[in-house]
Amino acid sequence: MAPESLGRTAARESAQVVAGYAEIPNRFKTGRSAYDLAGEVLAALLDRMNLALEDIDGLSVTAALSEGTNPFYAAYMCEALGITPTWLHLSGLGGCSALSGLMRAMSAVREGECRIAVVLSADAPSTIYRADFGAQRPEFQEPQAAARPPAAFGLLMNRYAHQYGLDPNALGKIAQVQREHAVRNDNALPKLRTPLSMEDYLQSRVIADPLRLLDSVMFCDGGNALVVTSREEAKRRGWSKLAAPVAYAEITNFNGRDPLADITETGFGQLAPRLFAQANLKPADIRMFQPYDDFTIAVQMQLEQLGFCERGAGARFILETDLSFAGKLPLNTGGGQISAGQPGLAGGALNLVEAVRQLFGEGGQRQVPDPRNALVTGIGVIPYGRNWSTSAAMILEPA
């Protein structure tokens, strides 16, 4: 899956690169379809990269909640966009879909299946929600009133609190810092582009005890895209700002055969050593952290299990670390999904696009100084009786 250079050479020697990105503003109840939003994203990307439709011969598309019952979504997307790819991929790993799609696109470029691939995510769940999850949800979870992610994460937070204790001030700091970043992000959901105080957080309504409203994301409509190509093609087209992964690790169905799995353990604990070994880096070497953030507790647990601190020490690490865009470990500098909005399953690409933007030096008034690398994560799928099913992590550097 990964490029041959991954883990053995620096990003500046990688033969496959990320050469560009596009993102449309997150908006609430647009009345538009995922296809329509994807068209706007692609038009912005073509304009930015000076490309024509016929130049795109590879497409990785993220499955959409608003098209959840459509088995031909990827093919219909090609038809809607007017492209004829020689390589087509549909990623159905939830919040890991963009990371997964990017790595598979790099492999496709390396193997000659396409020259220019677009990793595209668009969704409109605040306009229409068609997902039908099936499997264990209607049989085991929904009858117990655990039909939605907040219920599952409320239970997870309770277990974490039992094992380690839970400090709402640390979770509040995550929400507060990311809101400060969203205020500086023109693409963030307008409703969320207002400052947030700790008092606001602590007084927010509890929706799945102890999970608060401000621990959570807000569904919206939106979309984004990335261009993957060869370094040679990028040079030929005059694309000088490039980035590339130097490490990638992914795991699905973590602890899947354990009937009594510890729900506070995730796949990140298993993949972290492999990830950092590939990049020849330590957690302390990471310049910015762009994690998947459907809930604040997910951010805290990722910090622990990726090795920034010990299990149960995440709250102290958060409270003692400057997480602002200009700080020691900038956190979700675009606001993340919690403060920029979650455009359905396209939300998994928000932090990836933001990382590329920062590595290109295009963060504007939230630009991270010395953007030498970025750690991006994805979380996908809530299984029965365990923590999230898929965990993915990528370290990127300027190329």
C-alpha positions in Angstrom: 0.0 0.0 0.0 2.7 2.5 1.0 5.2 4.1 -1.4 8.5 2.3 -1.6 10.2 5.4 -0.1 8.0 5.3 3.0 10.1 5.0 6.2 13.4 4.7 4.3 14.0 8.1 2.7 13.0 11.6 3.5 9.8 13.2 2.1 12.0 15.3 -0.2 13.1 12.1 -2.0 9.6 10.6 -2.2 8.7 9.7 -5.8 5.0 10.2 -5.1 3.7 13.5 -3.6 0.7 15.5 -2.5 0.7 18.4 -4.9 -2.4 20.4 -3.9 -5.7 20.6 -2.1 -9.0 22.4 -2.2 -11.8 22.9 0.4 -15.2 24.5 0.3 -16.7 26.2 3.4 -18.7 24.0 5.8 -22.3 25.1 5.8 -25.5 23.9 7.6 -28.5 22.5 5.6 -27.4 23.7 2.2 -30.1 21.7 0.4 -27.4 20.3 -1.9 -26.3 16.7 -2.6 -22.9 15.2 -2.1 -22.4 15.2 -5.9 -23.1 18.9 -6.1 -20.7 19.7 -3.3 -18.1 17.4 -4.9 -18.5 19.3 -8.1 -17.8 22.6 -6.4 -14.7 21.1 -4.7 -13.4 19.7 -7.9 -13.9 23.0 -9.8 -11.9 24.8 -7.1 -9.2 22.2 -7.3 -8.9 22.4 -11.1 -8.8 26.1 -11.0 -6.1 26.1 -8.2 -4.0 23.5 -10.0 -4.6 24.7 -13.6 -5.9 21.3 -14.5 -8.6 20.1 -17.0 -11.1 17.3 -16.3 -9.3 15.0 -18.8 -6.1 15.4 -16.7 -7.7 13.5 -13.8 -7.3 9.7 -14.4 -7.5 8.5 -10.8 -10.1 9.0 -8.1 -10.5 7.9 -4.5 -13.8 8.9 -3.1 -15.0 8.7 0.5 -18.4 7.0 1.2 -21.0 9.5 2.2 -23.7 9.4 4.9 -26.0 11.3 2.6 -25.6 8.5 -0.1 -25.3 5.7 2.4 -27.7 3.3 0.6 -26.1 3.7 -2.9 -23.9 0.7 -3.9 -22.7 2.5 -7.0 -21.7 5.8 -5.4 -18.1 5.9 -6.7 -19.2 5.2 -10.3 -22.0 7.7 -10.1 -19.6 10.3 -8.8 -17.4 9.9 -11.9 -20.5 10.4 -14.0 -21.5 13.5 -12.0 -18.1 15.0 -12.3 -17.5 14.1 -15.9 -14.2 12.3 -15.3 -13.1 8.9 -16.8 -10.6 7.4 -14.4 -8.4 4.4 -15.1 -8.2 3.9 -11.3 -11.2 4.2 -9.0 -11.4 3.5 -5.3 -14.2 3.8 -2.8 -13.1 4.2 0.9 -15.5 3.1 3.5 -13.5 3.4 6.7 -15.4 6.4 8.2 -13.0 9.0 9.5 -10.0 7.0 8.2 -11.2 7.1 4.6 -9.2 10.1 3.5 -5.9 8.8 4.9 -6.6 5.4 3.5 -7.5 6.8 0.2 -4.4 9.0 0.0 -2.1 6.0 0.6 -3.9 3.9 -1.9 -3.8 6.7 -4.4 0.0 7.0 -3.9 0.3 3.3 -4.6 -1.8 3.6 -7.7 0.5 6.4 -9.0 3.6 4.4 -8.2 2.3 1.4 -10.0 1.3 3.4 -13.1 -2.4 2.9 -12.8 -2.9 6.6 -13.0 -0.9 9.8 -13.3 -2.9 12.3 -11.4 -5.3 11.1 -8.7 -7.8 13.1 -6.7 -8.7 12.0 -3.1 -12.2 13.4 -2.9 -14.6 13.7 0.1 -18.0 15.3 0.1 -21.1 14.8 2.2 -24.3 16.5 3.1 -25.7 14.8 6.3 -27.3 18.0 7.6 -29.4 18.1 4.4 -30.2 14.4 4.0 -29.1 11.4 6.0 -29.4 8.0 4.3 -27.0 5.8 6.3 -28.3 2.4 7.3 -25.6 0.8 9.4 -27.2 -2.6 9.9 -25.0 -5.3 11.5 -25.0 -5.1 15.3 -26.5 -1.7 15.7 -30.3 -2.4 15.2 -30.0 -5.7 17.1 -27.9 -4.8 20.1 -27.3 -1.1 20.4 -30.4 0.7 19.2 -32.8 -1.2 21.6 -30.6 0.0 24.4 -30.9 3.7 23.3 -27.3 3.6 22.0 -28.1 4.4 18.5 -25.8 7.3 17.9 -22.1 8.0 18.6 -22.6 10.3 21.6 -24.2 7.4 23.5 -21.2 5.1 22.8 -18.7 7.8 23.7 -20.5 8.6 26.9 -20.1 5.0 27.9 -16.4 5.1 26.9 -15.9 8.3 29.0 -17.5 6.6 32.0 -15.1 3.7 31.7 -12.1 6.0 31.2 -13.2 8.0 34.3 -13.4 4.7 36.3 -9.9 3.7 35.3 -8.0 6.9 35.3 -10.3 9.8 36.4 -11.7 12.5 34.1 -10.7 16.2 34.2 -13.3 18.3 32.4 -10.9 21.2 32.4 -8.6 19.3 30.1 -11.4 18.4 27.7 -12.6 22.0 27.9 -9.2 23.2 26.9 -9.3 21.1 23.8 -12.7 22.6 22.8 -11.5 26.1 23.7 -8.2 25.9 21.8 -9.8 24.4 18.7 -12.5 27.1 18.8 -9.8 29.8 18.8 -8.4 28.2 15.7 -11.8 28.0 14.0 -12.3 31.7 14.5 -9.3 32.2 12.2 -10.7 29.7 9.6 -12.9 31.2 6.9 -14.1 27.7 6.0 -15.4 26.8 9.5 -19.1 26.6 10.1 -20.2 30.2 10.7 -22.1 29.3 13.9 -18.9 28.0 15.5 -16.7 30.9 14.6 -17.1 32.6 17.9 -14.8 32.5 20.9 -15.5 29.9 23.6 -14.7 30.3 27.3 -14.1 27.6 29.8 -17.3 28.7 31.6 -19.2 28.2 28.3 -17.8 24.7 28.1 -18.5 23.7 31.7 -22.0 25.0 31.5 -22.9 23.2 28.2 -25.6 20.6 28.4 -24.7 17.0 29.2 -26.1 14.9 26.4 -24.7 11.4 27.3 -23.3 11.7 30.8 -20.5 12.8 31.2 -20.3 13.9 27.6 -21.2 17.5 27.0 -22.6 19.2 24.0 -19.4 21.1 23.5 -17.4 17.8 23.6 -19.1 16.9 20.4 -19.2 17.7 16.7 -22.0 19.4 14.7 -23.1 17.8 11.4 -22.9 20.1 8.4 -22.4 19.9 4.6 -19.0 20.3 2.9 -16.2 18.8 0.9 -12.5 18.8 0.2 -9.9 17.2 -2.1 -6.2 16.4 -2.5 -4.1 15.8 -5.6 -1.6 12.9 -5.6 0.9 12.5 -8.4 4.5 11.7 -9.1 7.3 14.2 -8.3 8.2 14.2 -12.0 4.7 15.1 -13.0 4.5 17.9 -10.4 7.8 19.3 -11.6 6.6 19.2 -15.2 3.5 21.2 -14.2 5.4 23.7 -12.1 3.9 22.7 -8.8 6.5 23.7 -6.3 4.7 23.2 -3.0 4.7 19.5 -2.2 4.2 17.2 0.8 4.6 13.5 1.3 4.0 10.9 4.0 7.1 9.6 5.7 5.1 7.1 7.8 1.7 5.5 7.7 0.0 2.8 9.8 -3.5 1.5 9.8 -5.4 -1.2 11.7 -9.0 -2.4 11.5 -11.0 -4.6 14.0 -8.6 -4.0 16.8 -9.1 -6.6 19.5 -11.9 -8.0 17.4 -11.7 -11.6 18.8 -11.5 -10.5 22.5 -15.0 -10.8 24.1 -13.9 -8.8 27.1 -11.8 -6.1 25.4 -10.7 -3.0 27.4 -12.7 -0.3 25.7 -10.1 2.3 26.7 -7.6 0.7 24.5 -7.4 1.5 20.7 -5.5 0.5 17.7 -3.2 3.5 18.1 -1.4 1.9 21.0 -0.5 -1.0 18.7 0.4 1.0 15.6 2.3 3.9 17.2 5.7 2.1 17.6 5.6 1.1 13.9 4.6 4.6 12.8 7.4 6.4 14.6 9.9 3.8 13.6 9.1 4.3 9.9 9.7 8.1 10.3 12.7 7.7 12.6 10.9 10.2 14.9 9.6 10.3 18.5 6.4 11.9 19.7 8.4 14.8 21.0 9.6 15.5 17.4 6.1 16.1 16.1 5.6 19.8 15.2 1.8 19.8 14.9 -1.0 17.3 15.8 -4.0 17.1 13.5 -6.1 14.3 15.1 -9.6 13.1 14.2 -11.8 14.7 16.8 -15.4 13.6 16.8 -15.3 14.0 20.6 -12.8 15.7 22.9 -12.1 12.4 24.8 -10.9 10.9 21.5 -8.2 13.6 21.2 -7.0 12.9 24.8 -6.9 9.2 24.3 -4.9 9.5 21.1 -2.4 11.7 22.8 -1.9 9.0 25.4 -1.8 6.0 23.1 0.4 7.6 20.5 3.0 8.1 23.2 2.9 11.8 23.9 2.2 10.8 27.6 1.3 7.8 29.7 -2.1 6.2 29.9 -4.3 8.3 32.2 -1.9 11.3 32.0 -3.5 12.9 29.1 -5.3 15.6 31.1 -2.1 16.8 32.7 -0.3 16.8 29.4 -3.1 18.9 27.8 -3.2 21.4 30.7 0.6 21.8 30.7 1.1 22.1 27.0 0.6 25.1 24.7 -1.7 23.7 22.0 -2.3 26.9 20.1 -1.2 27.3 16.5 1.9 29.2 17.7 2.6 26.8 20.7 4.6 23.8 21.4 2.2 21.3 19.9 -0.4 23.0 17.8 -3.7 21.1 17.9 -6.1 21.0 15.0 -5.2 24.4 13.6 -8.3 24.7 11.4 -10.5 24.1 14.4 -11.0 20.4 13.8 -14.5 18.9 13.4 -15.5 20.0 16.9 -15.1 23.7 16.0 -15.1 23.8 12.2 -18.1 21.4 11.8 -18.3 17.8 10.7 -19.3 17.4 7.0 -20.3 13.8 7.5 -17.8 11.3 6.5 -15.9 14.0 4.6 -14.9 15.3 8.1 -12.1 12.7 8.2 -10.3 14.8 5.5 -10.6 18.1 7.3 -7.5 17.6 9.4 -5.5 16.1 6.5 -6.2 19.0 4.3 -5.3 21.4 7.1 -2.0 19.6 7.6 -1.1 19.9 3.9 -2.1 23.6 4.0 0.2 24.2 7.0 3.1 22.3 5.4 2.7 24.4 2.3 2.9 27.5 4.5 -0.6 28.6 3.6 -2.2 28.7 7.1 -2.7 32.5 7.0 -3.4 34.0 10.4 -3.2 30.5 12.0 0.1 29.5 10.3 2.3 27.2 12.5 5.9 28.5 12.7 8.4 26.1 11.3 5.9 23.6 9.9 8.5 20.8 9.5 6.1 17.9 10.0 2.5 17.0 10.9 0.9 14.0 12.5 -2.6 13.3 11.2 -5.0 10.6 12.5 -8.3 9.0 11.5 -10.9 7.1 13.5 -13.4 4.9 11.8 -16.5 2.9 12.8 -17.9 2.2 16.2 -18.1 -1.5 16.8 -20.0 -3.4 19.4 -18.5 -3.6 22.9 -15.1 -2.2 21.9 -13.4 1.0 21.0 -13.3 2.4 17.5 -12.7 -0.3 14.8 -10.2 1.4 12.5 -7.3 3.6 13.6 -5.0 5.2 11.1 -2.1 7.6 11.5 0.2 9.4 9.0 3.2 11.7 9.4 3.8 14.1 6.6 6.7 16.4 5.8 7.3 19.1 3.1 8.6 17.4 0.0 
